[in-house]
């Protein structure tokens, strides 16, 4: 009888340990993502000279606290086109997200865009602080640079305000709506950087097909065509275009 009690106690302790370990494991989530896109658009502006890009990243999220960390990479061309070197963008970010009420969510954090060995002066490397509020499928977000913005001279304090909605329209299709406005502060040689400020927009649809997720979107801007023309071929990097992206999260 004593042996049975001891065995039962050991079994219970072992079972509880497994359950506890599983519970502890579920507190933290790690995910990875990979994608190929017909044109890497950032705030409406092509980063790849209106050509395809390979992308991927990793994310860590802690459920009890809402804190997260992540990194994301993409092939780019704009740094070389601007006279620098390097063909990769590396984003590193961290923050906290959660719920204020049942319907209202928040997300605050910091994001650094790194362009290794970009050799531009000022450097293209940029750090922004951001804050977002969500209500159901809709959100509004503001990002503010605490460094020069992507190589623009004397442009710290530049801001990007955007709002959007990701609405389930049935049959697994998500309607993606977005509009944003980028302001570029400062001046370069007495020329106001405001000429680089613009508004961008997107209308698209996303669907998870199981094996991968497909996204098709029309993206455009009202950016100055001369300010955002490729120095390589003169193409307008903010022109309205149809962008196809295939991605997988695992």
C-alpha positions as CSV (number, residue, x, y, z in Angstrom):
1,X,0.0,0.0,0.0
2,X,2.8,2.4,0.9
3,X,4.5,1.5,-2.4
4,X,1.3,2.4,-4.3
5,X,1.1,5.7,-2.4
6,X,4.7,6.5,-3.2
7,X,4.3,5.6,-6.9
8,X,1.1,7.6,-7.1
9,X,2.8,10.6,-5.5
10,X,5.8,10.3,-7.9
11,X,3.4,10.0,-10.9
12,X,1.4,13.0,-9.8
13,X,4.6,15.1,-9.3
14,X,5.9,14.0,-12.7
15,X,2.6,14.8,-14.4
16,X,2.4,18.2,-12.7
17,X,5.9,19.0,-13.7
18,X,5.1,18.2,-17.4
19,X,2.0,20.3,-17.2
20,X,3.9,23.1,-15.6
21,X,6.6,22.9,-18.2
22,X,4.0,23.0,-21.0
23,X,2.4,26.0,-19.3
24,X,5.7,27.7,-19.0
25,X,6.5,27.0,-22.6
26,X,3.2,28.4,-23.8
27,X,4.0,31.7,-22.0
28,X,6.5,32.4,-24.8
29,X,6.0,32.2,-28.5
30,X,8.6,32.2,-31.3
31,X,7.6,32.4,-34.9
32,X,9.5,32.7,-38.2
33,X,8.4,34.2,-41.5
34,X,9.6,34.2,-45.1
35,X,8.2,36.0,-48.2
36,X,8.9,36.9,-51.8
37,X,7.3,40.1,-53.2
38,X,7.1,41.6,-56.7
39,X,8.2,45.0,-55.2
40,X,9.3,45.9,-51.7
41,X,7.2,49.0,-50.9
42,X,7.9,50.9,-47.7
43,X,5.4,53.6,-47.0
44,X,4.5,53.5,-50.6
45,X,8.0,54.0,-51.9
46,X,9.8,51.2,-53.7
47,X,13.0,50.1,-52.0
48,X,14.0,47.8,-54.8
49,X,13.7,50.0,-57.9
50,X,10.2,48.5,-58.7
51,X,11.7,45.0,-58.7
52,X,11.2,41.8,-56.6
53,X,12.6,41.2,-53.1
54,X,13.3,38.3,-50.7
55,X,12.3,38.8,-47.1
56,X,12.2,37.0,-43.8
57,X,12.2,37.4,-40.1
58,X,11.7,36.0,-36.6
59,X,9.6,37.1,-33.6
60,X,9.4,36.4,-29.9
61,X,6.4,37.2,-27.8
62,X,5.8,36.8,-24.1
63,X,2.1,36.2,-23.4
64,X,1.9,37.2,-19.7
65,X,3.6,40.6,-20.1
66,X,2.9,41.5,-23.8
67,X,6.6,42.2,-24.4
68,X,8.0,41.3,-27.8
69,X,11.2,41.3,-29.8
70,X,11.8,40.7,-33.4
71,X,14.0,41.1,-36.5
72,X,13.1,41.3,-40.2
73,X,15.3,41.4,-43.3
74,X,14.8,42.3,-46.9
75,X,16.9,42.7,-50.0
76,X,17.0,46.3,-51.2
77,X,18.5,48.5,-54.0
78,X,18.0,52.1,-52.9
79,X,21.2,52.3,-50.9
80,X,23.4,51.4,-53.9
81,X,21.3,53.6,-56.1
82,X,22.0,56.5,-53.7
83,X,25.7,56.0,-54.0
84,X,26.3,53.8,-51.0
85,X,26.9,50.0,-50.6
86,X,25.0,47.1,-49.2
87,X,21.9,45.4,-50.5
88,X,20.2,44.3,-47.3
89,X,17.9,46.0,-44.8
90,X,17.9,44.6,-41.2
91,X,15.1,45.8,-38.9
92,X,15.4,45.2,-35.1
93,X,12.4,46.1,-32.9
94,X,10.9,45.6,-29.5
95,X,7.9,46.8,-27.6
96,X,4.8,45.9,-25.6
97,X,1.3,45.3,-26.8
98,X,-1.9,44.4,-25.1
99,X,-5.6,45.4,-24.4
100,X,-6.9,48.5,-22.8
101,X,-10.5,47.3,-23.0
102,X,-12.2,44.4,-24.7
103,X,-12.3,46.3,-28.0
104,X,-9.3,48.6,-27.7
105,X,-5.7,47.4,-28.1
106,X,-2.3,49.2,-27.9
107,X,1.2,48.6,-29.2
108,X,4.2,50.8,-28.3
109,X,7.9,50.2,-29.1
110,X,11.1,51.2,-30.8
111,X,12.3,50.1,-34.3
112,X,15.8,50.5,-35.8
113,X,16.3,50.1,-39.5
114,X,19.9,49.0,-40.2
115,X,21.6,49.1,-43.6
116,X,25.0,47.4,-43.0
117,X,28.0,49.2,-44.5
118,X,25.7,51.7,-46.3
119,X,28.5,54.3,-46.4
120,X,26.0,57.1,-46.9
121,X,26.5,60.5,-45.2
122,X,24.3,60.9,-43.2
123,X,23.9,57.2,-42.6
124,X,20.7,55.6,-43.8
125,X,20.4,53.9,-40.4
126,X,17.2,55.1,-38.7
127,X,15.6,54.6,-35.3
128,X,11.9,55.4,-34.7
129,X,9.6,55.3,-31.7
130,X,6.0,54.2,-32.4
131,X,2.6,54.0,-30.7
132,X,-0.5,52.4,-32.1
133,X,-4.2,52.1,-31.0
134,X,-6.5,49.5,-32.4
135,X,-10.3,49.2,-32.4
136,X,-11.5,45.9,-33.8
137,X,-10.0,45.6,-37.3
138,X,-9.0,49.2,-37.5
139,X,-5.9,51.0,-36.2
140,X,-4.1,54.3,-36.1
141,X,-0.3,54.6,-35.6
142,X,2.3,57.3,-35.3
143,X,6.1,56.8,-35.7
144,X,8.6,59.5,-35.0
145,X,12.3,59.3,-35.8
146,X,14.9,60.1,-33.1
147,X,17.7,60.0,-35.6
148,X,18.1,61.3,-39.2
149,X,15.4,59.7,-41.4
150,X,16.9,57.3,-43.9
151,X,19.8,59.5,-44.8
152,X,18.0,62.9,-45.1
153,X,20.1,65.7,-43.6
154,X,19.0,67.2,-40.3
155,X,15.7,65.2,-40.4
156,X,15.4,63.8,-36.9
157,X,11.8,64.4,-35.5
158,X,10.3,63.4,-38.8
159,X,6.9,61.6,-38.4
160,X,4.7,59.1,-40.1
161,X,1.0,58.9,-39.3
162,X,-1.0,56.1,-40.7
163,X,-4.4,54.5,-40.3
164,X,-5.9,51.3,-41.7
165,X,-8.2,48.4,-41.5
166,X,-7.9,44.7,-42.0
167,X,-11.5,43.5,-42.4
168,X,-12.6,39.9,-42.8
169,X,-14.9,39.9,-45.8
170,X,-15.7,36.1,-45.8
171,X,-14.3,33.0,-47.4
172,X,-11.0,33.6,-45.7
173,X,-10.4,36.9,-47.6
174,X,-9.1,39.9,-45.6
175,X,-9.6,43.4,-47.1
176,X,-6.5,45.6,-46.4
177,X,-7.0,49.4,-46.4
178,X,-4.3,51.8,-45.5
179,X,-3.5,55.5,-45.8
180,X,-0.4,57.3,-44.4
181,X,1.4,60.6,-44.4
182,X,5.2,61.0,-44.1
183,X,6.7,64.3,-43.1
184,X,10.4,64.9,-43.5
185,X,11.9,67.6,-41.2
186,X,15.0,69.8,-41.7
187,X,16.8,71.2,-44.6
188,X,19.8,70.3,-46.8
189,X,21.9,73.2,-48.0
190,X,19.0,75.6,-47.4
191,X,16.6,73.5,-49.3
192,X,13.6,72.5,-47.2
193,X,13.2,68.7,-46.8
194,X,9.5,69.2,-46.9
195,X,9.6,68.4,-50.7
196,X,10.2,64.8,-49.6
197,X,6.9,64.7,-47.6
198,X,4.0,62.8,-49.1
199,X,0.9,60.7,-48.6
200,X,0.6,57.1,-49.5
201,X,-2.3,54.6,-49.7
202,X,-3.0,50.9,-50.3
203,X,-6.1,48.8,-51.2
204,X,-5.5,45.1,-51.1
205,X,-6.7,41.6,-50.2
206,X,-5.0,38.8,-48.3
207,X,-5.9,35.1,-48.1
208,X,-4.3,32.3,-46.2
209,X,-4.2,29.2,-48.5
210,X,-2.7,27.0,-45.8
211,X,0.5,26.2,-47.7
212,X,1.2,29.9,-48.0
213,X,-0.5,33.3,-47.7
214,X,-1.1,35.4,-50.8
215,X,-1.5,39.2,-50.8
216,X,-2.4,41.4,-53.7
217,X,-2.5,45.2,-53.4
218,X,-2.6,48.4,-55.3
219,X,-0.2,50.8,-53.8
220,X,0.4,54.5,-54.7
221,X,1.6,57.9,-53.5
222,X,1.4,61.6,-54.3
223,X,5.2,61.9,-53.7
224,X,7.2,64.4,-55.8
225,X,8.3,62.5,-58.9
226,X,11.6,64.3,-59.1
227,X,12.4,63.8,-55.4
228,X,11.7,60.1,-55.6
229,X,13.1,59.2,-59.0
230,X,15.6,56.4,-59.2
231,X,19.1,57.9,-59.9
232,X,19.8,54.7,-62.0
233,X,16.9,54.7,-64.5
234,X,14.8,57.8,-63.6
235,X,11.8,55.7,-62.7
236,X,9.4,57.2,-60.2
237,X,9.6,55.0,-57.0
238,X,6.2,56.1,-55.7
239,X,4.2,55.3,-58.8
240,X,0.9,53.4,-58.4
241,X,1.5,49.7,-58.9
242,X,0.0,46.3,-58.3
243,X,2.2,44.4,-55.8
244,X,2.0,40.6,-55.2
245,X,3.4,39.0,-52.1
246,X,3.6,35.3,-51.1
247,X,4.5,34.6,-47.5
248,X,4.6,31.8,-44.9
249,X,4.7,32.0,-41.2
250,X,5.9,29.0,-39.2
